[in-house]
Amino acid sequence: MVKIRLTRMGSKKNACYRIVAMDGRKARDGEYIEQIGIYQPRGKNNEDTEAVVRIDEALANKWLANGAQPTDTVRDLFRKVGIIKA
């Protein structure tokens, strides 16, 4: 089953994440099929308090239409951006 989930990037105590479509049996940071967007919970350079969320809506809708299952965190991010309605 294909899942849309987060893979961790960045340095220690300075995490940022890629939103990717990947096989659900793969490891969290393993090989992914396609990158859909990014999520930076602390903002750029750890100075901003607002999180940065950039998602390619066309890719996200394509994977959702093909049956990919988003994780709970990704589902919340999609709702925040407006890809999934509440």
PDB file with SEQRES, HELIX, SHEET and CRYST1 records, atoms N, CA, C and O in Angstrom:
SEQRES   1 A   86  MET VAL LYS ILE ARG LEU THR ARG MET GLY SER LYS LYS          
SEQRES   2 A   86  ASN ALA CYS TYR ARG ILE VAL ALA MET ASP GLY ARG LYS          
SEQRES   3 A   86  ALA ARG ASP GLY GLU TYR ILE GLU GLN ILE GLY ILE TYR          
SEQRES   4 A   86  GLN PRO ARG GLY LYS ASN ASN GLU ASP THR GLU ALA VAL          
SEQRES   5 A   86  VAL ARG ILE ASP GLU ALA LEU ALA ASN LYS TRP LEU ALA          
SEQRES   6 A   86  ASN GLY ALA GLN PRO THR ASP THR VAL ARG ASP LEU PHE          
SEQRES   7 A   86  ARG LYS VAL GLY ILE ILE LYS ALA                              
HELIX    1 AA1 LYS A   44  ASN A   46  5                                   3    
HELIX    2 AA2 GLU A   57  ALA A   65  1                                   9    
HELIX    3 AA3 ASP A   72  VAL A   81  1                                  10    
SHEET    1 AA1 5 VAL A  52  ILE A  55  0                                        
SHEET    2 AA1 5 GLU A  34  GLN A  40 -1                                        
SHEET    3 AA1 5 ASN A  14  ASP A  23 -1                                        
SHEET    4 AA1 5 VAL A   2  SER A  11 -1                                        
SHEET    5 AA1 5 GLN A  69  PRO A  70  1                                        
CRYST1    1.000    1.000    1.000  90.00  90.00  90.00 P 1           1          
ATOM      1  N   MET A   1       0.838  -1.169   0.000  1.00  0.00           N  
ATOM      2  CA  MET A   1       0.000   0.000   0.000  1.00  0.00           C  
ATOM      3  C   MET A   1       0.894   1.247   0.000  1.00  0.00           C  
ATOM      4  O   MET A   1       1.886   1.314   0.726  1.00  0.00           O  
ATOM      5  N   VAL A   2       0.534   2.205  -0.806  1.00  0.00           N  
ATOM      6  CA  VAL A   2       1.284   3.457  -0.886  1.00  0.00           C  
ATOM      7  C   VAL A   2       0.756   4.399   0.191  1.00  0.00           C  
ATOM      8  O   VAL A   2      -0.453   4.563   0.353  1.00  0.00           O  
ATOM      9  N   LYS A   3       1.678   5.012   0.919  1.00  0.00           N  
ATOM     10  CA  LYS A   3       1.323   5.975   1.955  1.00  0.00           C  
ATOM     11  C   LYS A   3       1.948   7.320   1.631  1.00  0.00           C  
ATOM     12  O   LYS A   3       3.018   7.392   1.026  1.00  0.00           O  
ATOM     13  N   ILE A   4       1.276   8.373   2.037  1.00  0.00           N  
ATOM     14  CA  ILE A   4       1.844   9.718   1.954  1.00  0.00           C  
ATOM     15  C   ILE A   4       2.259  10.058   3.375  1.00  0.00           C  
ATOM     16  O   ILE A   4       1.418  10.145   4.270  1.00  0.00           O  
ATOM     17  N   ARG A   5       3.562  10.250   3.580  1.00  0.00           N  
ATOM     18  CA  ARG A   5       4.055  10.476   4.930  1.00  0.00           C  
ATOM     19  C   ARG A   5       5.277  11.374   4.942  1.00  0.00           C  
ATOM     20  O   ARG A   5       5.751  11.813   3.894  1.00  0.00           O  
ATOM     21  N   LEU A   6       5.783  11.642   6.140  1.00  0.00           N  
ATOM     22  CA  LEU A   6       6.911  12.538   6.317  1.00  0.00           C  
ATOM     23  C   LEU A   6       8.214  11.745   6.414  1.00  0.00           C  
ATOM     24  O   LEU A   6       8.260  10.692   7.050  1.00  0.00           O  
ATOM     25  N   THR A   7       9.264  12.253   5.786  1.00  0.00           N  
ATOM     26  CA  THR A   7      10.614  11.739   6.003  1.00  0.00           C  
ATOM     27  C   THR A   7      11.436  12.862   6.615  1.00  0.00           C  
ATOM     28  O   THR A   7      11.341  14.017   6.201  1.00  0.00           O  
ATOM     29  N   ARG A   8      12.238  12.508   7.598  1.00  0.00           N  
ATOM     30  CA  ARG A   8      12.980  13.523   8.357  1.00  0.00           C  
ATOM     31  C   ARG A   8      14.234  13.937   7.612  1.00  0.00           C  
ATOM     32  O   ARG A   8      14.955  13.100   7.069  1.00  0.00           O  
ATOM     33  N   MET A   9      14.486  15.236   7.593  1.00  0.00           N  
ATOM     34  CA  MET A   9      15.687  15.819   7.009  1.00  0.00           C  
ATOM     35  C   MET A   9      16.232  16.817   8.024  1.00  0.00           C  
ATOM     36  O   MET A   9      15.640  17.010   9.086  1.00  0.00           O  
ATOM     37  N   GLY A  10      17.345  17.444   7.707  1.00  0.00           N  
ATOM     38  CA  GLY A  10      17.881  18.476   8.575  1.00  0.00           C  
ATOM     39  C   GLY A  10      18.854  17.916   9.588  1.00  0.00           C  
ATOM     40  O   GLY A  10      19.124  16.715   9.623  1.00  0.00           O  
ATOM     41  N   SER A  11      19.371  18.802  10.406  1.00  0.00           N  
ATOM     42  CA  SER A  11      20.371  18.412  11.389  1.00  0.00           C  
ATOM     43  C   SER A  11      19.722  18.135  12.740  1.00  0.00           C  
ATOM     44  O   SER A  11      18.507  18.255  12.901  1.00  0.00           O  
ATOM     45  N   LYS A  12      20.546  17.768  13.689  1.00  0.00           N  
ATOM     46  CA  LYS A  12      20.081  17.457  15.024  1.00  0.00           C  
ATOM     47  C   LYS A  12      19.406  18.683  15.645  1.00  0.00           C  
ATOM     48  O   LYS A  12      19.953  19.784  15.588  1.00  0.00           O  
ATOM     49  N   LYS A  13      18.248  18.503  16.223  1.00  0.00           N  
ATOM     50  CA  LYS A  13      17.442  19.549  16.851  1.00  0.00           C  
ATOM     51  C   LYS A  13      17.015  20.653  15.882  1.00  0.00           C  
ATOM     52  O   LYS A  13      16.613  21.732  16.315  1.00  0.00           O  
ATOM     53  N   ASN A  14      17.099  20.394  14.589  1.00  0.00           N  
ATOM     54  CA  ASN A  14      16.695  21.354  13.566  1.00  0.00           C  
ATOM     55  C   ASN A  14      16.020  20.590  12.439  1.00  0.00           C  
ATOM     56  O   ASN A  14      16.472  20.621  11.294  1.00  0.00           O  
ATOM     57  N   ALA A  15      14.945  19.912  12.772  1.00  0.00           N  
ATOM     58  CA  ALA A  15      14.302  19.019  11.819  1.00  0.00           C  
ATOM     59  C   ALA A  15      13.475  19.778  10.792  1.00  0.00           C  
ATOM     60  O   ALA A  15      12.842  20.789  11.096  1.00  0.00           O  
ATOM     61  N   CYS A  16      13.499  19.265   9.576  1.00  0.00           N  
ATOM     62  CA  CYS A  16      12.548  19.644   8.547  1.00  0.00           C  
ATOM     63  C   CYS A  16      12.149  18.338   7.876  1.00  0.00           C  
ATOM     64  O   CYS A  16      12.858  17.338   7.988  1.00  0.00           O  
ATOM     65  N   TYR A  17      11.042  18.343   7.194  1.00  0.00           N  
ATOM     66  CA  TYR A  17      10.492  17.099   6.668  1.00  0.00           C  
ATOM     67  C   TYR A  17      10.116  17.243   5.207  1.00  0.00           C  
ATOM     68  O   TYR A  17       9.718  18.318   4.759  1.00  0.00           O  
ATOM     69  N   ARG A  18      10.247  16.154   4.470  1.00  0.00           N  
ATOM     70  CA  ARG A  18       9.706  16.052   3.117  1.00  0.00           C  
ATOM     71  C   ARG A  18       8.392  15.294   3.212  1.00  0.00           C  
ATOM     72  O   ARG A  18       8.276  14.331   3.970  1.00  0.00           O  
ATOM     73  N   ILE A  19       7.415  15.725   2.449  1.00  0.00           N  
ATOM     74  CA  ILE A  19       6.158  15.000   2.334  1.00  0.00           C  
ATOM     75  C   ILE A  19       6.282  14.165   1.071  1.00  0.00           C  
ATOM     76  O   ILE A  19       6.400  14.703  -0.030  1.00  0.00           O  
ATOM     77  N   VAL A  20       6.254  12.839   1.235  1.00  0.00           N  
ATOM     78  CA  VAL A  20       6.545  11.945   0.122  1.00  0.00           C  
ATOM     79  C   VAL A  20       5.496  10.846   0.017  1.00  0.00           C  
ATOM     80  O   VAL A  20       4.802  10.522   0.980  1.00  0.00           O  
ATOM     81  N   ALA A  21       5.404  10.283  -1.187  1.00  0.00           N  
ATOM     82  CA  ALA A  21       4.624   9.076  -1.421  1.00  0.00           C  
ATOM     83  C   ALA A  21       5.606   7.916  -1.444  1.00  0.00           C  
ATOM     84  O   ALA A  21       6.577   7.928  -2.200  1.00  0.00           O  
ATOM     85  N   MET A  22       5.346   6.903  -0.602  1.00  0.00           N  
ATOM     86  CA  MET A  22       6.260   5.765  -0.537  1.00  0.00           C  
ATOM     87  C   MET A  22       5.505   4.508  -0.138  1.00  0.00           C  
ATOM     88  O   MET A  22       4.388   4.566   0.377  1.00  0.00           O  
ATOM     89  N   ASP A  23       6.143   3.372  -0.391  1.00  0.00           N  
ATOM     90  CA  ASP A  23       5.588   2.094   0.008  1.00  0.00           C  
ATOM     91  C   ASP A  23       5.524   2.052   1.527  1.00  0.00           C  
ATOM     92  O   ASP A  23       6.500   2.397   2.193  1.00  0.00           O  
ATOM     93  N   GLY A  24       4.410   1.641   2.077  1.00  0.00           N  
ATOM     94  CA  GLY A  24       4.218   1.633   3.517  1.00  0.00           C  
ATOM     95  C   GLY A  24       5.139   0.683   4.259  1.00  0.00           C  
ATOM     96  O   GLY A  24       5.310   0.815   5.471  1.00  0.00           O  
ATOM     97  N   ARG A  25       5.743  -0.283   3.552  1.00  0.00           N  
ATOM     98  CA  ARG A  25       6.633  -1.248   4.198  1.00  0.00           C  
ATOM     99  C   ARG A  25       8.068  -0.743   4.310  1.00  0.00           C  
ATOM    100  O   ARG A  25       8.887  -1.354   4.997  1.00  0.00           O  
ATOM    101  N   LYS A  26       8.377   0.353   3.647  1.00  0.00           N  
ATOM    102  CA  LYS A  26       9.738   0.908   3.683  1.00  0.00           C  
ATOM    103  C   LYS A  26       9.983   1.649   4.994  1.00  0.00           C  
ATOM    104  O   LYS A  26       9.044   2.042   5.686  1.00  0.00           O  
ATOM    105  N   ALA A  27      11.259   1.831   5.319  1.00  0.00           N  
ATOM    106  CA  ALA A  27      11.644   2.583   6.510  1.00  0.00           C  
ATOM    107  C   ALA A  27      11.283   4.055   6.341  1.00  0.00           C  
ATOM    108  O   ALA A  27      11.102   4.534   5.221  1.00  0.00           O  
ATOM    109  N   ARG A  28      11.181   4.760   7.448  1.00  0.00           N  
ATOM    110  CA  ARG A  28      10.764   6.166   7.423  1.00  0.00           C  
ATOM    111  C   ARG A  28      11.608   7.005   6.477  1.00  0.00           C  
ATOM    112  O   ARG A  28      11.072   7.793   5.698  1.00  0.00           O  
ATOM    113  N   ASP A  29      12.916   6.843   6.540  1.00  0.00           N  
ATOM    114  CA  ASP A  29      13.811   7.627   5.705  1.00  0.00           C  
ATOM    115  C   ASP A  29      14.304   6.840   4.498  1.00  0.00           C  
ATOM    116  O   ASP A  29      15.327   7.186   3.906  1.00  0.00           O  
ATOM    117  N   GLY A  30      13.592   5.796   4.134  1.00  0.00           N  
ATOM    118  CA  GLY A  30      13.995   4.959   3.012  1.00  0.00           C  
ATOM    119  C   GLY A  30      13.648   5.571   1.667  1.00  0.00           C  
ATOM    120  O   GLY A  30      13.308   6.748   1.553  1.00  0.00           O  
ATOM    121  N   GLU A  31      13.749   4.723   0.655  1.00  0.00           N  
ATOM    122  CA  GLU A  31      13.501   5.158  -0.718  1.00  0.00           C  
ATOM    123  C   GLU A  31      12.026   5.515  -0.908  1.00  0.00           C  
ATOM    124  O   GLU A  31      11.137   4.770  -0.495  1.00  0.00           O  
ATOM    125  N   TYR A  32      11.782   6.663  -1.538  1.00  0.00           N  
ATOM    126  CA  TYR A  32      10.410   7.092  -1.789  1.00  0.00           C  
ATOM    127  C   TYR A  32      10.141   7.159  -3.285  1.00  0.00           C  
ATOM    128  O   TYR A  32      11.068   7.193  -4.095  1.00  0.00           O  
ATOM    129  N   ILE A  33       8.862   7.178  -3.640  1.00  0.00           N  
ATOM    130  CA  ILE A  33       8.448   7.182  -5.042  1.00  0.00           C  
ATOM    131  C   ILE A  33       8.496   8.609  -5.599  1.00  0.00           C  
ATOM    132  O   ILE A  33       9.062   8.853  -6.665  1.00  0.00           O  
ATOM    133  N   GLU A  34       7.890   9.548  -4.855  1.00  0.00           N  
ATOM    134  CA  GLU A  34       7.813  10.925  -5.346  1.00  0.00           C  
ATOM    135  C   GLU A  34       7.687  11.895  -4.176  1.00  0.00           C  
ATOM    136  O   GLU A  34       7.011  11.611  -3.187  1.00  0.00           O  
ATOM    137  N   GLN A  35       8.343  13.035  -4.304  1.00  0.00           N  
ATOM    138  CA  GLN A  35       8.249  14.078  -3.280  1.00  0.00           C  
ATOM    139  C   GLN A  35       7.075  14.989  -3.618  1.00  0.00           C  
ATOM    140  O   GLN A  35       6.939  15.460  -4.748  1.00  0.00           O  
ATOM    141  N   ILE A  36       6.230  15.229  -2.619  1.00  0.00           N  
ATOM    142  CA  ILE A  36       5.028  16.028  -2.819  1.00  0.00           C  
ATOM    143  C   ILE A  36       5.195  17.439  -2.268  1.00  0.00           C  
ATOM    144  O   ILE A  36       4.623  18.384  -2.810  1.00  0.00           O  
ATOM    145  N   GLY A  37       5.975  17.593  -1.196  1.00  0.00           N  
ATOM    146  CA  GLY A  37       6.149  18.915  -0.612  1.00  0.00           C  
ATOM    147  C   GLY A  37       7.133  18.885   0.532  1.00  0.00           C  
ATOM    148  O   GLY A  37       7.835  17.896   0.746  1.00  0.00           O  
ATOM    149  N   ILE A  38       7.177  20.010   1.285  1.00  0.00           N  
ATOM    150  CA  ILE A  38       8.050  20.108   2.451  1.00  0.00           C  
ATOM    151  C   ILE A  38       7.269  20.682   3.624  1.00  0.00           C  
ATOM    152  O   ILE A  38       6.247  21.346   3.450  1.00  0.00           O  
ATOM    153  N   TYR A  39       7.772  20.411   4.817  1.00  0.00           N  
ATOM    154  CA  TYR A  39       7.195  20.936   6.048  1.00  0.00           C  
ATOM    155  C   TYR A  39       8.339  21.294   6.978  1.00  0.00           C  
ATOM    156  O   TYR A  39       9.134  20.434   7.358  1.00  0.00           O  
ATOM    157  N   GLN A  40       8.419  22.580   7.347  1.00  0.00           N  
ATOM    158  CA  GLN A  40       9.417  23.057   8.298  1.00  0.00           C  
ATOM    159  C   GLN A  40       8.673  23.583   9.517  1.00  0.00           C  
ATOM    160  O   GLN A  40       8.138  24.691   9.476  1.00  0.00           O  
ATOM    161  N   PRO A  41       8.625  22.810  10.605  1.00  0.00           N  
ATOM    162  CA  PRO A  41       7.812  23.211  11.757  1.00  0.00           C  
ATOM    163  C   PRO A  41       8.329  24.441  12.485  1.00  0.00           C  
ATOM    164  O   PRO A  41       7.547  25.104  13.167  1.00  0.00           O  
ATOM    165  N   ARG A  42       9.600  24.776  12.372  1.00  0.00           N  
ATOM    166  CA  ARG A  42      10.162  25.913  13.094  1.00  0.00           C  
ATOM    167  C   ARG A  42      10.366  27.129  12.213  1.00  0.00           C  
ATOM    168  O   ARG A  42      10.880  28.137  12.698  1.00  0.00           O  
ATOM    169  N   GLY A  43       9.999  27.089  10.976  1.00  0.00           N  
ATOM    170  CA  GLY A  43      10.229  28.209  10.083  1.00  0.00           C  
ATOM    171  C   GLY A  43      11.667  28.213   9.588  1.00  0.00           C  
ATOM    172  O   GLY A  43      12.460  27.348   9.959  1.00  0.00           O  
ATOM    173  N   LYS A  44      11.996  29.179   8.759  1.00  0.00           N  
ATOM    174  CA  LYS A  44      13.342  29.243   8.186  1.00  0.00           C  
ATOM    175  C   LYS A  44      14.353  29.698   9.226  1.00  0.00           C  
ATOM    176  O   LYS A  44      14.094  30.629   9.989  1.00  0.00           O  
ATOM    177  N   ASN A  45      15.489  29.047   9.252  1.00  0.00           N  
ATOM    178  CA  ASN A  45      16.633  29.393  10.108  1.00  0.00           C  
ATOM    179  C   ASN A  45      16.297  29.423  11.598  1.00  0.00           C  
ATOM    180  O   ASN A  45      16.996  30.075  12.374  1.00  0.00           O  
ATOM    181  N   ASN A  46      15.240  28.728  12.004  1.00  0.00           N  
ATOM    182  CA  ASN A  46      14.821  28.657  13.407  1.00  0.00           C  
ATOM    183  C   ASN A  46      14.495  30.016  14.017  1.00  0.00           C  
ATOM    184  O   ASN A  46      14.382  30.118  15.238  1.00  0.00           O  
ATOM    185  N   GLU A  47      14.342  31.048  13.221  1.00  0.00           N  
ATOM    186  CA  GLU A  47      14.047  32.376  13.754  1.00  0.00           C  
ATOM    187  C   GLU A  47      12.549  32.659  13.743  1.00  0.00           C  
ATOM    188  O   GLU A  47      12.013  33.252  14.680  1.00  0.00           O  
ATOM    189  N   ASP A  48      11.891  32.239  12.698  1.00  0.00           N  
ATOM    190  CA  ASP A  48      10.451  32.462  12.601  1.00  0.00           C  
ATOM    191  C   ASP A  48       9.723  31.456  13.479  1.00  0.00           C  
ATOM    192  O   ASP A  48      10.183  30.328  13.656  1.00  0.00           O  
ATOM    193  N   THR A  49       8.598  31.865  14.022  1.00  0.00           N  
ATOM    194  CA  THR A  49       7.810  30.946  14.823  1.00  0.00           C  
ATOM    195  C   THR A  49       6.757  30.243  13.978  1.00  0.00           C  
ATOM    196  O   THR A  49       6.200  29.232  14.406  1.00  0.00           O  
ATOM    197  N   GLU A  50       6.475  30.758  12.789  1.00  0.00           N  
ATOM    198  CA  GLU A  50       5.475  30.146  11.921  1.00  0.00           C  
ATOM    199  C   GLU A  50       6.070  28.989  11.141  1.00  0.00           C  
ATOM    200  O   GLU A  50       7.193  29.068  10.644  1.00  0.00           O  
ATOM    201  N   ALA A  51       5.312  27.927  11.040  1.00  0.00           N  
ATOM    202  CA  ALA A  51       5.748  26.775  10.266  1.00  0.00           C  
ATOM    203  C   ALA A  51       5.614  27.074   8.777  1.00  0.00           C  
ATOM    204  O   ALA A  51       4.742  27.837   8.361  1.00  0.00           O  
ATOM    205  N   VAL A  52       6.484  26.466   7.985  1.00  0.00           N  
ATOM    206  CA  VAL A  52       6.455  26.605   6.534  1.00  0.00           C  
ATOM    207  C   VAL A  52       5.933  25.299   5.952  1.00  0.00           C  
ATOM    208  O   VAL A  52       6.496  24.233   6.200  1.00  0.00           O  
ATOM    209  N   VAL A  53       4.854  25.384   5.177  1.00  0.00           N  
ATOM    210  CA  VAL A  53       4.284  24.212   4.524  1.00  0.00           C  
ATOM    211  C   VAL A  53       4.150  24.524   3.049  1.00  0.00           C  
ATOM    212  O   VAL A  53       3.435  25.453   2.674  1.00  0.00           O  
ATOM    213  N   ARG A  54       4.837  23.751   2.195  1.00  0.00           N  
ATOM    214  CA  ARG A  54       4.711  23.905   0.743  1.00  0.00           C  
ATOM    215  C   ARG A  54       4.354  22.547   0.160  1.00  0.00           C  
ATOM    216  O   ARG A  54       5.119  21.590   0.277  1.00  0.00           O  
ATOM    217  N   ILE A  55       3.182  22.472  -0.470  1.00  0.00           N  
ATOM    218  CA  ILE A  55       2.693  21.209  -1.030  1.00  0.00           C  
ATOM    219  C   ILE A  55       2.261  21.449  -2.463  1.00  0.00           C  
ATOM    220  O   ILE A  55       1.570  22.425  -2.757  1.00  0.00           O  
ATOM    221  N   ASP A  56       2.672  20.548  -3.360  1.00  0.00           N  
ATOM    222  CA  ASP A  56       2.221  20.582  -4.743  1.00  0.00           C  
ATOM    223  C   ASP A  56       0.830  19.936  -4.778  1.00  0.00           C  
ATOM    224  O   ASP A  56       0.698  18.715  -4.695  1.00  0.00           O  
ATOM    225  N   GLU A  57      -0.184  20.763  -4.901  1.00  0.00           N  
ATOM    226  CA  GLU A  57      -1.567  20.271  -4.804  1.00  0.00           C  
ATOM    227  C   GLU A  57      -1.913  19.276  -5.898  1.00  0.00           C  
ATOM    228  O   GLU A  57      -2.655  18.324  -5.653  1.00  0.00           O  
ATOM    229  N   ALA A  58      -1.387  19.480  -7.104  1.00  0.00           N  
ATOM    230  CA  ALA A  58      -1.682  18.559  -8.206  1.00  0.00           C  
ATOM    231  C   ALA A  58      -1.140  17.165  -7.899  1.00  0.00           C  
ATOM    232  O   ALA A  58      -1.829  16.167  -8.114  1.00  0.00           O  
ATOM    233  N   LEU A  59       0.091  17.096  -7.399  1.00  0.00           N  
ATOM    234  CA  LEU A  59       0.674  15.787  -7.047  1.00  0.00           C  
ATOM    235  C   LEU A  59      -0.076  15.144  -5.890  1.00  0.00           C  
ATOM    236  O   LEU A  59      -0.334  13.940  -5.907  1.00  0.00           O  
ATOM    237  N   ALA A  60      -0.427  15.939  -4.887  1.00  0.00           N  
ATOM    238  CA  ALA A  60      -1.156  15.395  -3.737  1.00  0.00           C  
ATOM    239  C   ALA A  60      -2.502  14.822  -4.174  1.00  0.00           C  
ATOM    240  O   ALA A  60      -2.873  13.722  -3.765  1.00  0.00           O  
ATOM    241  N   ASN A  61      -3.224  15.561  -4.997  1.00  0.00           N  
ATOM    242  CA  ASN A  61      -4.519  15.073  -5.482  1.00  0.00           C  
ATOM    243  C   ASN A  61      -4.367  13.831  -6.362  1.00  0.00           C  
ATOM    244  O   ASN A  61      -5.213  12.937  -6.330  1.00  0.00           O  
ATOM    245  N   LYS A  62      -3.287  13.779  -7.149  1.00  0.00           N  
ATOM    246  CA  LYS A  62      -3.042  12.607  -7.990  1.00  0.00           C  
ATOM    247  C   LYS A  62      -2.859  11.360  -7.130  1.00  0.00           C  
ATOM    248  O   LYS A  62      -3.452  10.317  -7.408  1.00  0.00           O  
ATOM    249  N   TRP A  63      -2.036  11.468  -6.086  1.00  0.00           N  
ATOM    250  CA  TRP A  63      -1.784  10.308  -5.232  1.00  0.00           C  
ATOM    251  C   TRP A  63      -3.008   9.927  -4.418  1.00  0.00           C  
ATOM    252  O   TRP A  63      -3.269   8.740  -4.220  1.00  0.00           O  
ATOM    253  N   LEU A  64      -3.768  10.913  -3.940  1.00  0.00           N  
ATOM    254  CA  LEU A  64      -4.991  10.597  -3.208  1.00  0.00           C  
ATOM    255  C   LEU A  64      -6.015   9.912  -4.108  1.00  0.00           C  
ATOM    256  O   LEU A  64      -6.714   8.998  -3.671  1.00  0.00           O  
ATOM    257  N   ALA A  65      -6.106  10.351  -5.368  1.00  0.00           N  
ATOM    258  CA  ALA A  65      -7.030   9.726  -6.317  1.00  0.00           C  
ATOM    259  C   ALA A  65      -6.612   8.309  -6.662  1.00  0.00           C  
ATOM    260  O   ALA A  65      -7.457   7.468  -6.969  1.00  0.00           O  
ATOM    261  N   ASN A  66      -5.304   8.036  -6.614  1.00  0.00           N  
ATOM    262  CA  ASN A  66      -4.809   6.686  -6.906  1.00  0.00           C  
ATOM    263  C   ASN A  66      -4.871   5.769  -5.695  1.00  0.00           C  
ATOM    264  O   ASN A  66      -4.474   4.608  -5.790  1.00  0.00           O  
ATOM    265  N   GLY A  67      -5.356   6.256  -4.561  1.00  0.00           N  
ATOM    266  CA  GLY A  67      -5.573   5.402  -3.403  1.00  0.00           C  
ATOM    267  C   GLY A  67      -4.501   5.448  -2.339  1.00  0.00           C  
ATOM    268  O   GLY A  67      -4.504   4.611  -1.436  1.00  0.00           O  
ATOM    269  N   ALA A  68      -3.588   6.393  -2.410  1.00  0.00           N  
ATOM    270  CA  ALA A  68      -2.556   6.509  -1.380  1.00  0.00           C  
ATOM    271  C   ALA A  68      -3.198   7.001  -0.081  1.00  0.00           C  
ATOM    272  O   ALA A  68      -4.076   7.863  -0.102  1.00  0.00           O  
ATOM    273  N   GLN A  69      -2.755   6.446   1.041  1.00  0.00           N  
ATOM    274  CA  GLN A  69      -3.304   6.784   2.342  1.00  0.00           C  
ATOM    275  C   GLN A  69      -2.372   7.741   3.076  1.00  0.00           C  
ATOM    276  O   GLN A  69      -1.225   7.383   3.345  1.00  0.00           O  
ATOM    277  N   PRO A  70      -2.835   8.959   3.410  1.00  0.00           N  
ATOM    278  CA  PRO A  70      -1.980   9.876   4.177  1.00  0.00           C  
ATOM    279  C   PRO A  70      -1.952   9.483   5.647  1.00  0.00           C  
ATOM    280  O   PRO A  70      -2.937   8.965   6.175  1.00  0.00           O  
ATOM    281  N   THR A  71      -0.821   9.729   6.308  1.00  0.00           N  
ATOM    282  CA  THR A  71      -0.743   9.513   7.744  1.00  0.00           C  
ATOM    283  C   THR A  71      -1.530  10.617   8.443  1.00  0.00           C  
ATOM    284  O   THR A  71      -1.942  11.584   7.803  1.00  0.00           O  
ATOM    285  N   ASP A  72      -1.740  10.479   9.744  1.00  0.00           N  
ATOM    286  CA  ASP A  72      -2.528  11.466  10.485  1.00  0.00           C  
ATOM    287  C   ASP A  72      -1.915  12.864  10.406  1.00  0.00           C  
ATOM    288  O   ASP A  72      -2.633  13.846  10.220  1.00  0.00           O  
ATOM    289  N   THR A  73      -0.601  12.957  10.545  1.00  0.00           N  
ATOM    290  CA  THR A  73       0.068  14.260  10.494  1.00  0.00           C  
ATOM    291  C   THR A  73      -0.059  14.889   9.120  1.00  0.00           C  
ATOM    292  O   THR A  73      -0.331  16.084   9.005  1.00  0.00           O  
ATOM    293  N   VAL A  74       0.136  14.097   8.082  1.00  0.00           N  
ATOM    294  CA  VAL A  74       0.021  14.615   6.718  1.00  0.00           C  
ATOM    295  C   VAL A  74      -1.420  15.007   6.426  1.00  0.00           C  
ATOM    296  O   VAL A  74      -1.662  16.006   5.749  1.00  0.00           O  
ATOM    297  N   ARG A  75      -2.377  14.238   6.926  1.00  0.00           N  
ATOM    298  CA  ARG A  75      -3.788  14.583   6.736  1.00  0.00           C  
ATOM    299  C   ARG A  75      -4.082  15.953   7.373  1.00  0.00           C  
ATOM    300  O   ARG A  75      -4.800  16.763   6.788  1.00  0.00           O  
ATOM    301  N   ASP A  76      -3.535  16.210   8.555  1.00  0.00           N  
ATOM    302  CA  ASP A  76      -3.728  17.511   9.200  1.00  0.00           C  
ATOM    303  C   ASP A  76      -3.100  18.642   8.380  1.00  0.00           C  
ATOM    304  O   ASP A  76      -3.682  19.719   8.257  1.00  0.00           O  
ATOM    305  N   LEU A  77      -1.918  18.397   7.824  1.00  0.00           N  
ATOM    306  CA  LEU A  77      -1.276  19.407   6.977  1.00  0.00           C  
ATOM    307  C   LEU A  77      -2.098  19.665   5.720  1.00  0.00           C  
ATOM    308  O   LEU A  77      -2.247  20.812   5.301  1.00  0.00           O  
ATOM    309  N   PHE A  78      -2.633  18.606   5.117  1.00  0.00           N  
ATOM    310  CA  PHE A  78      -3.491  18.767   3.937  1.00  0.00           C  
ATOM    311  C   PHE A  78      -4.729  19.580   4.270  1.00  0.00           C  
ATOM    312  O   PHE A  78      -5.161  20.406   3.466  1.00  0.00           O  
ATOM    313  N   ARG A  79      -5.308  19.357   5.450  1.00  0.00           N  
ATOM    314  CA  ARG A  79      -6.480  20.131   5.852  1.00  0.00           C  
ATOM    315  C   ARG A  79      -6.120  21.600   6.052  1.00  0.00           C  
ATOM    316  O   ARG A  79      -6.889  22.487   5.682  1.00  0.00           O  
ATOM    317  N   LYS A  80      -4.949  21.854   6.638  1.00  0.00           N  
ATOM    318  CA  LYS A  80      -4.498  23.229   6.880  1.00  0.00           C  
ATOM    319  C   LYS A  80      -4.321  23.984   5.576  1.00  0.00           C  
ATOM    320  O   LYS A  80      -4.652  25.167   5.489  1.00  0.00           O  
ATOM    321  N   VAL A  81      -3.792  23.295   4.547  1.00  0.00           N  
ATOM    322  CA  VAL A  81      -3.563  23.916   3.253  1.00  0.00           C  
ATOM    323  C   VAL A  81      -4.845  23.994   2.437  1.00  0.00           C  
ATOM    324  O   VAL A  81      -4.993  24.885   1.600  1.00  0.00           O  
ATOM    325  N   GLY A  82      -5.778  23.068   2.672  1.00  0.00           N  
ATOM    326  CA  GLY A  82      -7.061  23.080   1.966  1.00  0.00           C  
ATOM    327  C   GLY A  82      -7.189  21.999   0.901  1.00  0.00           C  
ATOM    328  O   GLY A  82      -8.109  22.047   0.084  1.00  0.00           O  
ATOM    329  N   ILE A  83      -6.289  21.030   0.895  1.00  0.00           N  
ATOM    330  CA  ILE A  83      -6.369  19.944  -0.084  1.00  0.00           C  
ATOM    331  C   ILE A  83      -7.475  18.973   0.292  1.00  0.00           C  
ATOM    332  O   ILE A  83      -8.206  18.501  -0.579  1.00  0.00           O  
ATOM    333  N   ILE A  84      -7.609  18.667   1.590  1.00  0.00           N  
ATOM    334  CA  ILE A  84      -8.668  17.802   2.106  1.00  0.00           C  
ATOM    335  C   ILE A  84      -9.622  18.678   2.895  1.00  0.00           C  
ATOM    336  O   ILE A  84      -9.202  19.503   3.706  1.00  0.00           O  
ATOM    337  N   LYS A  85     -10.903  18.491   2.649  1.00  0.00           N  
ATOM    338  CA  LYS A  85     -11.913  19.248   3.383  1.00  0.00           C  
ATOM    339  C   LYS A  85     -12.170  18.560   4.720  1.00  0.00           C  
ATOM    340  O   LYS A  85     -12.080  17.336   4.814  1.00  0.00           O  
ATOM    341  N   ALA A  86     -12.488  19.334   5.748  1.00  0.00           N  
ATOM    342  CA  ALA A  86     -12.694  18.799   7.100  1.00  0.00           C  
ATOM    343  C   ALA A  86     -13.920  17.914   7.198  1.00  0.00           C  
ATOM    344  O   ALA A  86     -14.221  17.393   8.273  1.00  0.00           O  
TER     345      ALA A  86                                                      
END                                                                             
